Amino acid sequence: MMIKQGTYLIPTLAILKAIIEGGTKAGVPETSLEKAKAVYDVHRKSFEMAWKAGVKVGLGTDYLSDPMSPMGENAVELKLYVEAGRSPMEAIVAATKINSEVLGKEDELGTLEKGKLADLIVVNGDPLTDISILCDKSNIISVYKSGRKVPRLNLE
């Protein structure tokens, strides 16, 4: 049904993982921890099934700058996509090209093509070999917005 209707799936695997791994320290109630543990595998499996069925899957997170999900650490979602069986390139395409389609901005964003905004990062390493390098902010050498280099935010 999702394919027929052109519906996109934007799962948020990372927030459940953050609750499971850091919820106790952050003061998440035990009932919420148990709920996150109970639904994580089902959530991941439904993501895998949808992708395999041909549903267009973008990349999303509920990162809100709280103790469990600090701003700038949302690349963990890419890592979780790869752990769920996607290639690093498939995960990057989900975050860029597919997400631009979700926003209706595919003519402006999502791929590096003439006439598009050219938002990109330059990284130390090859994320197609090891997607987790994107989880370490110190590996991001430069950030470009609309083709222009912009200052880095605080790396702490």
DSSP file (Angstrom, degrees, kcal/mol; ACC not computed):
  #  RESIDUE AA STRUCTURE BP1 BP2  ACC     N-H-->O    O-->H-N    N-H-->O    O-->H-N    TCO  KAPPA ALPHA  PHI   PSI    X-CA   Y-CA   Z-CA
    1    1 A M     >        0   0    0      0, 0.0     4,-2.2     0, 0.0     6,-0.2   0.000 360.0 360.0 360.0 -40.7    0.0    0.0    0.0
    2    2 A M  H  >> +     0   0    0      2,-0.2     5,-2.9     1,-0.2     4,-0.7   0.912 360.0  46.9 -62.3 -42.2    2.8    2.5    0.8
    3    3 A I  H >45S+     0   0    0      3,-0.2     3,-1.0     1,-0.2    -1,-0.2   0.940 111.5  50.7 -64.6 -47.1    4.5    1.9   -2.6
    4    4 A K  H 345S+     0   0    0      1,-0.3    -1,-0.2     2,-0.1    -2,-0.2   0.872 115.8  42.0 -58.8 -39.6    1.2    2.3   -4.5
    5    5 A Q  H 3<5S-     0   0    0     -4,-2.2    -1,-0.3     2,-0.1    -2,-0.2   0.495 111.1-119.0 -87.7  -4.2    0.4    5.5   -2.7
    6    6 A G  T <<5 +     0   0    0     -3,-1.0     2,-0.3    -4,-0.7    -3,-0.2   0.816  54.9 164.9  70.1  29.8    4.0    6.9   -3.0
    7    7 A T      < -     0   0    0     -5,-2.9    49,-0.5    -6,-0.2     2,-0.3  -0.620  27.1-143.3 -83.3 137.7    4.3    7.0    0.8
    8    8 A Y        -     0   0    0     -2,-0.3     2,-0.5    47,-0.1    49,-0.2  -0.723   5.1-139.8 -96.9 149.5    7.7    7.4    2.3
    9    9 A L  B     -a   57   0A   0     47,-2.3    49,-2.3    -2,-0.3    -2,-0.0  -0.946  16.7-177.8-108.0 128.5    8.9    5.8    5.5
   10   10 A I        -     0   0    0     -2,-0.5    49,-0.1    47,-0.2    47,-0.1  -0.758  14.0-173.0-124.5  83.4   11.0    7.9    7.9
   11   11 A P        -     0   0    0      0, 0.0    49,-1.0     0, 0.0     2,-0.4  -0.322  18.6-147.5 -73.9 160.1   11.9    5.6   10.8
   12   12 A T     >  +     0   0    0      1,-0.1     4,-0.8    47,-0.1    49,-0.1  -0.707  32.0 156.8-127.5  80.4   13.7    6.9   13.9
   13   13 A L  H  >  +     0   0    0     -2,-0.4     4,-2.0    47,-0.3     3,-0.2   0.855  66.1  63.3 -70.8 -35.9   15.8    4.0   15.0
   14   14 A A  H  > S+     0   0    0     46,-0.3     4,-2.8     1,-0.2    -1,-0.2   0.839  95.5  55.8 -65.8 -35.9   18.3    6.1   16.9
   15   15 A I  H  > S+     0   0    0      2,-0.2     4,-2.2     1,-0.2    -1,-0.2   0.915 109.5  46.3 -67.7 -39.6   16.0    7.6   19.5
   16   16 A L  H  X S+     0   0    0     -4,-0.8     4,-2.6     2,-0.2    -1,-0.2   0.924 113.1  50.5 -64.0 -42.0   14.9    4.1   20.7
   17   17 A K  H  X S+     0   0    0     -4,-2.0     4,-2.7     1,-0.2     5,-0.2   0.901 109.9  51.0 -60.9 -41.0   18.5    3.0   20.8
   18   18 A A  H  X S+     0   0    0     -4,-2.8     4,-2.7     2,-0.2     5,-0.3   0.894 110.5  48.6 -64.3 -39.9   19.4    6.1   22.8
   19   19 A I  H  X S+     0   0    0     -4,-2.2     4,-1.8     2,-0.2     5,-0.3   0.928 113.7  46.9 -65.5 -44.0   16.6    5.4   25.3
   20   20 A I  H  < S+     0   0    0     -4,-2.6     4,-0.2     1,-0.2    -2,-0.2   0.921 121.5  35.8 -62.6 -44.8   17.7    1.7   25.6
   21   21 A E  H  < S+     0   0    0     -4,-2.7    -2,-0.2    -5,-0.2    -1,-0.2   0.797 136.2  16.1 -84.5 -29.2   21.4    2.6   26.1
   22   22 A G  H  X S+     0   0    0     -4,-2.7     4,-1.8    -5,-0.2    -3,-0.2   0.370  92.3 100.9-127.3   5.4   21.2    5.8   28.1
   23   23 A G  H  X>S+     0   0    0     -4,-1.8     5,-3.0    -5,-0.3     4,-0.6   0.875  80.7  53.6 -63.2 -40.4   17.8    6.1   29.5
   24   24 A T  H >45S+     0   0    0     -5,-0.3     3,-1.1    -4,-0.2    -1,-0.2   0.944 111.5  45.6 -60.5 -48.2   18.6    4.9   33.0
   25   25 A K  H 345S+     0   0    0      1,-0.2    -1,-0.2    -4,-0.1    -2,-0.2   0.839 112.9  51.5 -64.0 -33.8   21.3    7.5   33.4
   26   26 A A  H 3<5S-     0   0    0     -4,-1.8    -1,-0.2    -7,-0.1    -2,-0.2   0.487 119.5-108.6 -84.2  -2.8   19.1   10.2   31.9
   27   27 A G  T <<5 +     0   0    0     -3,-1.1    -3,-0.2    -4,-0.6    -2,-0.1   0.718  55.9 166.4  85.9  21.2   16.2    9.4   34.3
   28   28 A V      < -     0   0    0     -5,-3.0    -1,-0.2    -6,-0.2     5,-0.1  -0.526  45.5-103.9 -68.7 133.4   13.8    7.8   31.9
   29   29 A P    >>  -     0   0    0      0, 0.0     4,-1.9     0, 0.0     3,-0.7  -0.249  25.2-118.1 -59.1 146.6   11.1    5.9   33.8
   30   30 A E  H 3> S+     0   0    0      1,-0.3     4,-2.6     2,-0.2     5,-0.2   0.840 113.5  58.0 -55.5 -37.7   11.5    2.1   33.9
   31   31 A T  H 3> S+     0   0    0      1,-0.2     4,-2.0     2,-0.2    -1,-0.3   0.886 107.2  47.5 -63.2 -37.5    8.2    1.7   32.1
   32   32 A S  H <> S+     0   0    0     -3,-0.7     4,-2.4     2,-0.2    -1,-0.2   0.871 110.6  52.0 -70.3 -37.1    9.5    3.8   29.1
   33   33 A L  H  X S+     0   0    0     -4,-1.9     4,-2.4     2,-0.2    -2,-0.2   0.929 110.8  47.6 -62.3 -45.4   12.7    1.8   29.1
   34   34 A E  H  X S+     0   0    0     -4,-2.6     4,-2.2     1,-0.2    -2,-0.2   0.891 111.1  51.2 -64.1 -39.6   10.8   -1.5   28.9
   35   35 A K  H  X S+     0   0    0     -4,-2.0     4,-1.9     2,-0.2    -1,-0.2   0.929 110.0  49.3 -63.6 -45.0    8.6   -0.2   26.2
   36   36 A A  H  X S+     0   0    0     -4,-2.4     4,-1.7     1,-0.2    -2,-0.2   0.913 112.4  48.3 -60.6 -43.6   11.6    1.0   24.1
   37   37 A K  H  X S+     0   0    0     -4,-2.4     4,-0.6     1,-0.2    -1,-0.2   0.889 111.2  51.3 -63.3 -39.0   13.2   -2.4   24.6
   38   38 A A  H  < S+     0   0    0     -4,-2.2     4,-0.4     1,-0.2    -1,-0.2   0.837 118.0  35.4 -69.3 -33.3   10.0   -4.2   23.6
   39   39 A V  H  X S+     0   0    0     -4,-1.9     4,-3.0    -5,-0.1     5,-0.2   0.635  94.8  83.9 -99.0 -13.8    9.5   -2.3   20.4
   40   40 A Y  H  X S+     0   0    0     -4,-1.7     4,-2.8     1,-0.2     5,-0.2   0.938  94.5  43.1 -58.6 -51.2   13.0   -1.8   19.1
   41   41 A D  H  X S+     0   0    0     -4,-0.6     4,-2.5     1,-0.2    -1,-0.2   0.890 116.4  48.3 -63.5 -38.8   13.4   -5.1   17.3
   42   42 A V  H  > S+     0   0    0     -4,-0.4     4,-2.4     2,-0.2    -1,-0.2   0.912 112.4  49.6 -65.5 -42.4    9.9   -4.9   15.8
   43   43 A H  H  X S+     0   0    0     -4,-3.0     4,-1.9     2,-0.2    -2,-0.2   0.923 112.6  46.6 -61.9 -45.9   10.6   -1.4   14.7
   44   44 A R  H  X S+     0   0    0     -4,-2.8     4,-2.5    -5,-0.2    -2,-0.2   0.915 111.9  50.9 -64.1 -42.9   13.9   -2.4   13.1
   45   45 A K  H  X S+     0   0    0     -4,-2.5     4,-2.6    -5,-0.2    -2,-0.2   0.895 108.9  50.6 -63.7 -40.3   12.3   -5.4   11.4
   46   46 A S  H  X S+     0   0    0     -4,-2.4     4,-2.4     2,-0.2    -1,-0.2   0.880 109.8  51.6 -66.3 -35.9    9.5   -3.3    9.9
   47   47 A F  H  X S+     0   0    0     -4,-1.9     4,-2.4     2,-0.2    -2,-0.2   0.941 111.5  46.9 -60.6 -48.8   12.1   -0.9    8.6
   48   48 A E  H  X S+     0   0    0     -4,-2.5     4,-2.5     1,-0.2    -2,-0.2   0.907 112.8  49.2 -61.6 -43.1   14.0   -3.8    7.0
   49   49 A M  H  X S+     0   0    0     -4,-2.6     4,-1.8     2,-0.2    -1,-0.2   0.911 111.4  48.6 -64.2 -43.5   10.8   -5.3    5.5
   50   50 A A  H  X>S+     0   0    0     -4,-2.4     5,-2.4     2,-0.2     4,-0.6   0.927 112.6  48.2 -63.3 -44.8    9.6   -2.0    4.0
   51   51 A W  H ><5S+     0   0    0     -4,-2.4     3,-1.4     1,-0.2    -2,-0.2   0.945 112.1  48.6 -61.7 -47.7   13.0   -1.3    2.5
   52   52 A K  H 3<5S+     0   0    0     -4,-2.5    -1,-0.2     1,-0.3    -2,-0.2   0.815 107.8  56.2 -62.4 -29.9   13.2   -4.8    1.0
   53   53 A A  H 3<5S-     0   0    0     -4,-1.8    -1,-0.3    -5,-0.2    -2,-0.2   0.598 124.0-102.5 -78.5 -11.1    9.7   -4.4   -0.4
   54   54 A G  T <<5 +     0   0    0     -3,-1.4    -3,-0.2    -4,-0.6     2,-0.2   0.533  67.2 151.9 102.3   7.0   10.7   -1.2   -2.3
   55   55 A V      < -     0   0    0     -5,-2.4     2,-0.6    -6,-0.2    -1,-0.3  -0.503  54.2-112.3 -66.6 137.3    9.2    1.5    0.0
   56   56 A K        -     0   0    0    -49,-0.5   -47,-2.3    -2,-0.2     2,-0.6  -0.637  37.8-162.6 -73.8 120.4   11.2    4.7   -0.3
   57   57 A V  B     -a    9   0A   0     -2,-0.6   -47,-0.2   -49,-0.2    41,-0.1  -0.925   7.7-171.6-113.3 119.8   12.9    5.1    3.1
   58   58 A G        -     0   0    0    -49,-2.3     2,-0.5    -2,-0.6    37,-0.2  -0.248  27.9-104.8 -91.7-172.2   14.3    8.4    4.2
   59   59 A L        +     0   0    0     35,-0.9     2,-0.3   -49,-0.1   -47,-0.1  -0.973  45.1 157.9-123.2 127.0   16.4    9.1    7.2
   60   60 A G        -     0   0    0    -49,-1.0   -46,-0.3    -2,-0.5     2,-0.3  -0.958  15.9-173.7-142.7 161.5   15.1   10.8   10.3
   61   61 A T        -     0   0    0     -2,-0.3   -49,-0.1   -49,-0.1    13,-0.1  -0.955  29.7-133.5-145.5 165.1   15.8   11.1   14.0
   62   62 A D        +     0   0    0     -2,-0.3     2,-0.4   -50,-0.0     7,-0.1  -0.186  47.2 157.5-108.0  37.2   14.1   12.7   16.9
   63   63 A Y        +     0   0    0      1,-0.1    -2,-0.1     2,-0.1     9,-0.1  -0.508   8.3 165.6 -70.0 121.1   17.3   14.3   18.1
   64   64 A L        -     0   0    0     -2,-0.4    -1,-0.1     5,-0.3     7,-0.1   0.198  57.7 -99.5-125.1  13.4   16.3   17.2   20.3
   65   65 A S  S    S+     0   0    0      4,-1.8    -2,-0.1     1,-0.2     0, 0.0   0.821  76.3 138.9  68.5  32.8   19.5   18.2   22.1
   66   66 A D  B >  S-B   69   0B   0      3,-0.7     3,-0.8     1,-0.0    -1,-0.2  -0.499  73.4 -89.5 -95.3 176.3   18.6   16.4   25.3
   67   67 A P  T 3  S+     0   0    0      0, 0.0    -1,-0.0     0, 0.0    -2,-0.0   0.811 127.7  44.2 -58.3 -30.2   21.1   14.3   27.3
   68   68 A M  T 3  S+     0   0    0      1,-0.2   -47,-0.1   -42,-0.1   -45,-0.1   0.698 124.9  31.5 -87.1 -18.3   20.4   11.1   25.4
   69   69 A S  B <  S-B   66   0B   0     -3,-0.8    -4,-1.8    -7,-0.1    -3,-0.7  -0.523  78.6-169.6-139.9  70.1   20.3   12.7   21.9
   70   70 A P    >   -     0   0    0      0, 0.0     3,-1.7     0, 0.0    -7,-0.1  -0.296  36.1 -94.7 -65.3 143.4   22.7   15.7   21.8
   71   71 A M  T 3  S+     0   0    0      1,-0.3    -7,-0.1     2,-0.1    -2,-0.0  -0.260 110.7  29.9 -54.9 138.3   22.6   17.9   18.7
   72   72 A G  T 3  S+     0   0    0     -3,-0.1    -1,-0.3    -9,-0.1     3,-0.3   0.402  96.6  89.6  92.0  -2.4   25.1   16.9   16.1
   73   73 A E    X   +     0   0    0     -3,-1.7     3,-1.2     1,-0.2    -2,-0.1   0.135  47.7 109.3-110.7  20.0   25.1   13.2   16.9
   74   74 A N  T >   +     0   0    0      1,-0.3     3,-1.7     2,-0.1     4,-0.4   0.532  52.8  87.9 -76.4  -4.5   22.3   12.2   14.6
   75   75 A A  T >>  +     0   0    0      1,-0.3     4,-1.5    -3,-0.3     3,-0.7   0.662  68.2  81.7 -65.9 -13.3   24.7   10.4   12.2
   76   76 A V  H <> S+     0   0    0     -3,-1.2     4,-2.2     1,-0.2    -1,-0.3   0.814  80.9  64.6 -59.8 -27.7   24.1    7.4   14.5
   77   77 A E  H <> S+     0   0    0     -3,-1.7     4,-1.9     2,-0.2    -1,-0.2   0.897  99.4  51.7 -62.4 -39.2   20.9    6.9   12.5
   78   78 A L  H <> S+     0   0    0     -3,-0.7     4,-1.9    -4,-0.4    -1,-0.2   0.929 108.9  50.8 -60.0 -45.0   23.1    6.2    9.4
   79   79 A K  H  X S+     0   0    0     -4,-1.5     4,-2.4     1,-0.2    -2,-0.2   0.891 108.6  51.3 -61.1 -40.7   25.1    3.6   11.3
   80   80 A L  H  X S+     0   0    0     -4,-2.2     4,-1.4     2,-0.2    -1,-0.2   0.846 106.1  55.0 -67.7 -33.8   21.9    1.9   12.5
   81   81 A Y  H  <>S+     0   0    0     -4,-1.9     5,-2.2     2,-0.2    -1,-0.2   0.915 110.2  46.4 -63.1 -41.8   20.7    1.7    8.9
   82   82 A V  H ><5S+     0   0    0     -4,-1.9     3,-2.0     1,-0.2    -2,-0.2   0.913 109.4  53.4 -67.6 -41.8   23.9   -0.1    7.9
   83   83 A E  H 3<5S+     0   0    0     -4,-2.4    -1,-0.2     1,-0.3    -2,-0.2   0.797 104.4  58.1 -61.0 -27.0   23.6   -2.4   10.9
   84   84 A A  T 3<5S-     0   0    0     -4,-1.4    -1,-0.3    -5,-0.2    -2,-0.2   0.357 133.1 -88.1 -86.4   5.9   20.1   -3.3    9.7
   85   85 A G  T < 5S+     0   0    0     -3,-2.0    -3,-0.2     1,-0.4     2,-0.2   0.421  85.6 127.7 109.0  -2.0   21.5   -4.4    6.3
   86   86 A R      < -     0   0    0     -5,-2.2    -1,-0.4    -6,-0.1    -2,-0.0  -0.572  60.7-114.2 -83.1 152.1   21.7   -1.3    4.2
   87   87 A S     >  -     0   0    0     -2,-0.2     4,-2.2     1,-0.1     5,-0.2  -0.447  29.0-109.5 -75.4 158.7   24.9   -0.4    2.4
   88   88 A P  H  > S+     0   0    0      0, 0.0     4,-2.3     0, 0.0     5,-0.2   0.900 121.6  51.8 -55.0 -40.1   26.6    2.8    3.5
   89   89 A M  H  > S+     0   0    0      1,-0.2     4,-2.8     2,-0.2     5,-0.2   0.902 107.2  52.2 -65.4 -39.4   25.7    4.4    0.2
   90   90 A E  H  > S+     0   0    0      2,-0.2     4,-2.1     1,-0.2    -1,-0.2   0.902 110.4  48.9 -61.7 -39.8   22.0    3.4    0.6
   91   91 A A  H  X S+     0   0    0     -4,-2.2     4,-1.8     2,-0.2    -2,-0.2   0.916 112.4  47.4 -65.7 -42.7   22.0    5.0    4.0
   92   92 A I  H  X S+     0   0    0     -4,-2.3     4,-1.4     1,-0.2     5,-0.2   0.904 111.0  51.2 -65.9 -41.3   23.6    8.2    2.7
   93   93 A V  H  <>S+     0   0    0     -4,-2.8     5,-2.5     1,-0.2     6,-0.4   0.888 107.6  53.8 -62.6 -38.7   21.1    8.3   -0.2
   94   94 A A  I  <>S+     0   0    0     -4,-2.1     5,-0.9     1,-0.2   -35,-0.9   0.909 111.5  45.6 -59.6 -41.5   18.3    7.9    2.3
   95   95 A A  I  <5S+     0   0    0     -4,-1.8    -1,-0.2   -37,-0.2    -2,-0.2   0.720 129.6  19.9 -75.0 -22.2   19.6   10.9    4.2
   96   96 A T  I  X5S+     0   0    0     -4,-1.4     4,-2.0    -3,-0.2    -3,-0.2   0.785 129.4  27.3-112.7 -75.2   20.1   13.1    1.1
   97   97 A K  I  >5S+     0   0    0     13,-0.3     4,-1.6    -4,-0.2    -3,-0.2   0.939 125.5  43.5 -62.6 -51.3   18.3   12.2   -2.1
   98   98 A I  I  ><S+     0   0    0     -5,-2.5     4,-2.3     1,-0.2    -1,-0.2   0.923 113.5  51.5 -64.3 -43.5   15.3   10.5   -0.5
   99   99 A N  H  ><S+     0   0    0     -5,-0.9     4,-1.8    -6,-0.4    -1,-0.2   0.855 106.0  55.3 -63.5 -32.8   14.9   13.2    2.2
  100  100 A S  H  <>S+     0   0    0     -4,-2.0     5,-3.0     1,-0.2     6,-0.5   0.882 108.5  49.2 -65.3 -35.8   14.9   15.9   -0.5
  101  101 A E  H ><5S+     0   0    0     -4,-1.6     3,-1.2     4,-0.2    -2,-0.2   0.907 106.5  55.3 -67.1 -41.8   12.1   14.1   -2.2
  102  102 A V  H 3<5S+     0   0    0     -4,-2.3    -1,-0.2     1,-0.3    -2,-0.2   0.888 111.3  45.2 -56.9 -39.2   10.1   13.9    1.1
  103  103 A L  T 3<5S-     0   0    0     -4,-1.8    -1,-0.3    -5,-0.2    -2,-0.2   0.536 112.6-120.0 -81.9  -6.9   10.5   17.6    1.4
  104  104 A G  T < 5S+     0   0    0     -3,-1.2    -3,-0.2    -4,-0.4     3,-0.2   0.785  86.1 111.8  70.8  26.5    9.5   18.2   -2.3
  105  105 A K    >>< +     0   0    0     -5,-3.0     4,-2.7    -6,-0.2     3,-2.4   0.073  24.2 122.9-118.4  20.8   12.9   19.9   -2.8
  106  106 A E  T 34 S+     0   0    0     -6,-0.5     5,-0.1     1,-0.3    -5,-0.1   0.697  72.4  59.9 -62.2 -18.4   14.6   17.4   -5.1
  107  107 A D  T 34 S+     0   0    0     -3,-0.2    -1,-0.3    -7,-0.2    -2,-0.1   0.626 119.7  27.1 -80.4 -12.5   15.1   20.1   -7.7
  108  108 A E  T <4 S+     0   0    0     -3,-2.4     9,-2.7     8,-0.1    10,-0.3   0.689 124.7  23.8-115.5 -31.6   17.2   22.1   -5.1
  109  109 A L  S  < S+     0   0    0     -4,-2.7    -1,-0.1     7,-0.2   -13,-0.1  -0.709  83.3  59.2-131.1 172.3   18.7   19.5   -2.7
  110  110 A G  S    S+     0   0    0     -2,-0.2   -13,-0.3     9,-0.1     2,-0.3   0.015  95.5  48.0  99.9 -27.4   19.7   15.9   -2.2
  111  111 A T  S    S-     0   0    0    -15,-0.2     2,-1.1    -5,-0.1     7,-0.4  -0.968  82.9-109.5-141.5 157.1   22.3   15.3   -4.9
  112  112 A L        +     0   0    0     -2,-0.3     2,-0.3     6,-0.1    -3,-0.1  -0.762  63.2 136.6 -90.5  99.3   25.4   17.2   -6.2
  113  113 A E    >   -     0   0    0     -2,-1.1     3,-2.1     0, 0.0     5,-0.2  -0.966  62.6 -82.2-141.1 154.0   24.3   18.4   -9.6
  114  114 A K  T 3  S+     0   0    0     -2,-0.3     3,-0.1     1,-0.3     4,-0.0  -0.326 116.4  24.3 -56.0 133.2   24.6   21.7  -11.5
  115  115 A G  T 3  S+     0   0    0      1,-0.4    -1,-0.3     2,-0.0     2,-0.2   0.293  98.8 110.0  92.4  -9.6   22.0   24.1  -10.4
  116  116 A K  S <  S-     0   0    0     -3,-2.1    -1,-0.4     1,-0.1    -7,-0.2  -0.505  82.1-103.3 -96.0 170.5   21.5   22.6   -6.9
  117  117 A L        -     0   0    0     -9,-2.7    -8,-0.1    -2,-0.2    -5,-0.1   0.661  38.7-139.5 -71.8 -19.4   22.5   24.2   -3.6
  118  118 A A        +     0   0    0     -7,-0.4    29,-1.9   -10,-0.3     2,-0.6   0.948  31.1 172.9  58.8  53.8   25.6   22.1   -3.0
  119  119 A D        +     0   0    0     27,-0.2     2,-0.3    26,-0.2    26,-0.2  -0.842  22.6 140.4 -86.1 123.9   25.2   21.5    0.8
  120  120 A L  E     -C  144   0C   0     24,-2.1    24,-3.3    -2,-0.6     2,-0.4  -0.983  43.7-132.9-158.6 166.0   27.9   19.0    1.7
  121  121 A I  E     -C  143   0C   0     -2,-0.3     2,-0.5    22,-0.2    22,-0.2  -0.945  12.9-142.5-123.9 150.3   30.5   17.9    4.1
  122  122 A V  E     -C  142   0C   0     20,-2.5    19,-2.4    -2,-0.4    20,-1.5  -0.958  28.7-166.4-108.5 127.3   34.1   16.9    3.6
  123  123 A V  E     -C  140   0C   0     -2,-0.5     2,-0.9    17,-0.2    17,-0.2  -0.821  27.9-119.9-120.3 155.4   35.2   14.1    5.9
  124  124 A N  S    S+     0   0    0     15,-3.0     2,-0.2    -2,-0.3    -2,-0.0  -0.823  88.5  13.3 -88.1 105.9   38.4   12.5    7.0
  125  125 A G  S    S-     0   0    0     -2,-0.9    -2,-0.2     9,-0.0     3,-0.1  -0.611  96.4 -70.5 118.3 179.4   38.0    8.9    5.9
  126  126 A D    >>  -     0   0    0     -2,-0.2     4,-2.2     1,-0.1     3,-1.7  -0.910  29.9-168.4-117.1 103.1   35.6    7.0    3.6
  127  127 A P  T 34 S+     0   0    0      0, 0.0    -1,-0.1     0, 0.0     7,-0.1   0.686  88.2  65.9 -66.2 -15.3   32.1    6.6    4.9
  128  128 A L  T 34 S+     0   0    0      2,-0.2   -39,-0.2     1,-0.2     3,-0.2   0.709 110.3  37.0 -76.8 -18.1   31.4    4.0    2.2
  129  129 A T  T <4 S+     0   0    0     -3,-1.7     2,-0.3     1,-0.2    -1,-0.2   0.786 139.5  11.3 -93.9 -39.0   33.9    1.8    3.9
  130  130 A D    ><  -     0   0    0     -4,-2.2     3,-1.8     1,-0.1    -1,-0.2  -0.794  60.9-172.7-145.2  95.7   33.0    2.7    7.5
  131  131 A I  G >  S+     0   0    0     -2,-0.3     3,-1.8     1,-0.3     4,-0.2   0.757  79.3  75.6 -61.1 -25.3   29.8    4.8    8.0
  132  132 A S  G >  S+     0   0    0      1,-0.3     3,-1.6     2,-0.2     4,-0.4   0.657  73.6  79.3 -67.0 -14.1   30.6    5.2   11.6
  133  133 A I  G X  S+     0   0    0     -3,-1.8     3,-1.0     1,-0.3     6,-0.3   0.803  86.7  61.3 -61.6 -24.6   33.3    7.8   10.8
  134  134 A L  G <  S+     0   0    0     -3,-1.8    -1,-0.3     1,-0.2   -59,-0.2   0.659  92.3  65.5 -74.6 -14.9   30.4   10.2   10.4
  135  135 A C  G <  S+     0   0    0     -3,-1.6     2,-0.8    -4,-0.2    -1,-0.2   0.625  88.9  73.8 -79.9 -13.7   29.5    9.7   14.1
  136  136 A D  S X  S-     0   0    0     -3,-1.0     3,-2.5    -4,-0.4     4,-0.3  -0.884  70.8-158.2-104.4 106.4   32.7   11.3   15.2
  137  137 A K  G >  S+     0   0    0     -2,-0.8     3,-1.4     1,-0.3    -1,-0.1   0.739  88.4  69.2 -58.0 -24.2   32.4   15.1   14.6
  138  138 A S  G 3  S+     0   0    0      1,-0.3    -1,-0.3    17,-0.1    -4,-0.1   0.699  90.5  63.2 -69.7 -15.7   36.2   15.5   14.5
  139  139 A N  G <  S+     0   0    0     -3,-2.5   -15,-3.0    -6,-0.3     2,-0.9   0.582  79.9  93.4 -81.2 -10.0   36.1   13.6   11.2
  140  140 A I  E <   +C  123   0C   0     -3,-1.4   -17,-0.2    -4,-0.3     3,-0.1  -0.755  51.5 176.2 -87.3 108.8   34.1   16.4    9.6
  141  141 A I  E     +     0   0C   0    -19,-2.4     2,-0.3    -2,-0.9    -1,-0.2   0.916  60.9   5.1 -80.9 -46.6   36.8   18.6    8.0
  142  142 A S  E     -C  122   0C   0    -20,-1.5   -20,-2.5     9,-0.0     2,-0.4  -0.979  56.8-150.4-142.7 151.9   34.6   21.2    6.3
  143  143 A V  E     -CD 121 150C   0      7,-0.6     7,-2.8    -2,-0.3     2,-0.4  -0.988  12.5-165.8-123.8 132.4   30.9   22.1    5.9
  144  144 A Y  E     -CD 120 149C   0    -24,-3.3   -24,-2.1    -2,-0.4     2,-0.5  -0.974   4.1-170.9-121.0 131.6   29.5   23.7    2.8
  145  145 A K  E >  S- D   0 148C   0      3,-2.8     3,-1.7    -2,-0.4   -26,-0.2  -0.988  80.4 -11.6-121.3 121.7   26.1   25.4    2.6
  146  146 A S  T 3  S-     0   0    0     -2,-0.5   -28,-0.3     1,-0.3   -27,-0.2   0.858 131.3 -55.1  54.5  37.1   24.9   26.4   -0.9
  147  147 A G  T 3  S+     0   0    0    -29,-1.9     2,-0.4     1,-0.2    -1,-0.3   0.470 116.9 110.4  80.1   2.1   28.4   25.8   -2.2
  148  148 A R  E <  S-D  145   0C   0     -3,-1.7    -3,-2.8   -30,-0.1    -1,-0.2  -0.920  72.8-115.4-114.7 135.5   30.1   28.1    0.4
  149  149 A K  E     -D  144   0C   0     -2,-0.4    -5,-0.3    -5,-0.2    -7,-0.0  -0.456  35.0-164.0 -66.2 133.2   32.3   27.0    3.2
  150  150 A V  E     -D  143   0C   0     -7,-2.8    -7,-0.6    -2,-0.2    -1,-0.0  -0.861  27.0 -91.2-118.8 155.3   30.7   27.8    6.6
  151  151 A P        -     0   0    0      0, 0.0     2,-0.2     0, 0.0    -1,-0.1  -0.292  43.9-111.8 -63.2 147.4   32.3   27.9   10.0
  152  152 A R        -     0   0    0    -11,-0.1     2,-0.1     1,-0.1     3,-0.1  -0.502  27.6-124.1 -74.9 146.5   32.3   24.8   12.1
  153  153 A L        -     0   0    0      1,-0.2    -1,-0.1    -2,-0.2     0, 0.0  -0.381  51.7 -63.0 -79.9 169.1   30.1   24.7   15.2
  154  154 A N        -     0   0    0      1,-0.2    -1,-0.2    -2,-0.1     0, 0.0  -0.305  43.1-151.6 -54.5 130.1   31.7   23.8   18.6
  155  155 A L              0   0    0      1,-0.2    -1,-0.2    -3,-0.1   -18,-0.1   0.480 360.0 360.0 -85.2  -3.3   33.0   20.2   18.4
  156  156 A E              0   0    0    -19,-0.1    -1,-0.2     0, 0.0    -2,-0.1   0.493 360.0 360.0 -75.6 360.0   32.6   19.6   22.2
